[in-house]
Amino acid sequence: MSDFFKSPFGSKSSSSSSPPSENEKKEQIMNAVRTEIAQANAQLLMNNMNERCFKACVTRPGASLSSSEETCLTRCMERFMDTFNIVSRSYTARLSRERLDSITSDFEKSP
């Protein structure tokens, strides 16, 4: 059979086994969407970092960067990434706590 009819999201099953269930198809699509969103967010992060650090560090555009501009850019990007990582970890921890609190609350409400 032609590759034209195959799913763009791939399949974990071999060609001799049954086709993926609806739930498996939904999960594959959701994983593909999550991957696309993560890539878009990473690109946005890089663009923000480049724009902010360039504006802060490159005062006189020219054919090449001076050593002080290179140092400034390096430090700026490191600070930007450190800050992003701290915020990201804090946000993830908060979401985990809220999810756990919600589960605990639901468990306590059940008879």
C-alpha positions in Angstrom: 0.0 0.0 0.0 1.2 3.5 -0.7 2.7 5.7 2.0 0.1 8.3 1.1 -2.5 6.7 3.3 -0.3 6.3 6.4 -0.7 8.6 9.4 1.8 11.4 9.6 2.1 10.7 13.4 3.5 7.2 12.9 2.3 4.1 14.6 3.8 2.0 17.4 2.2 -1.1 16.0 3.6 -3.2 13.2 1.9 -3.6 9.9 0.6 -7.1 10.8 -1.1 -6.0 14.0 -4.4 -4.2 14.3 -4.7 -0.5 13.5 -4.3 1.9 16.5 -7.5 2.5 18.6 -9.2 5.9 18.7 -7.5 6.7 22.0 -4.1 5.8 20.6 -4.7 8.1 17.6 -5.8 10.9 19.9 -2.7 10.4 22.1 -0.5 10.5 19.0 -2.1 13.7 17.8 -1.8 15.2 21.3 1.9 14.3 21.5 2.5 15.9 18.1 0.7 19.1 19.2 2.7 19.2 22.5 5.9 18.8 20.5 4.9 21.7 18.2 4.0 23.9 21.1 7.3 23.2 22.9 9.2 24.0 19.7 7.3 27.3 19.3 7.9 28.2 22.9 11.6 27.5 22.6 11.8 29.6 19.4 10.0 32.4 21.2 12.4 32.2 24.2 15.4 32.4 21.9 14.0 35.3 19.9 13.2 37.2 23.2 16.7 36.5 24.6 18.4 37.6 21.4 16.4 40.8 21.0 16.8 41.9 24.7 20.5 41.1 24.9 21.3 42.6 21.5 19.5 45.9 22.5 21.3 46.0 25.8 24.8 45.0 24.6 25.3 46.2 21.0 25.4 50.0 21.1 27.2 50.6 17.8 26.3 48.1 15.0 29.3 47.2 12.8 30.8 44.5 10.8 31.8 42.5 14.0 31.3 42.6 17.7 33.8 44.1 20.0 35.2 42.0 22.9 33.1 43.9 25.4 30.0 43.4 23.3 30.7 39.7 23.1 31.2 39.5 26.9 28.0 41.5 27.5 26.0 39.2 25.2 27.4 36.1 26.8 26.6 37.3 30.3 23.2 38.6 29.3 22.2 35.3 27.7 23.4 33.3 30.7 21.4 35.5 33.1 18.4 35.3 30.8 18.5 31.5 30.7 19.2 31.2 34.5 16.2 33.4 35.2 14.0 31.4 32.8 15.1 28.1 34.4 14.3 29.5 37.9 10.9 30.7 36.9 10.2 27.5 35.0 11.1 25.3 38.0 9.0 27.4 40.3 6.0 27.4 38.0 6.3 23.6 37.5 6.5 23.1 41.3 3.5 25.3 41.9 1.5 23.4 39.3 2.5 20.1 40.9 1.5 21.3 44.4 -1.9 22.6 43.1 -2.5 19.3 41.3 -1.7 17.3 44.4 -3.9 19.6 46.5 -6.7 19.1 44.1 -6.3 15.3 44.2 -6.1 15.3 48.0 -9.2 17.6 48.2 -11.2 15.3 45.8 -10.1 12.2 47.8 -11.2 13.8 51.1 -14.6 14.7 49.7 -15.4 11.2 48.5 -17.4 8.9 50.8 
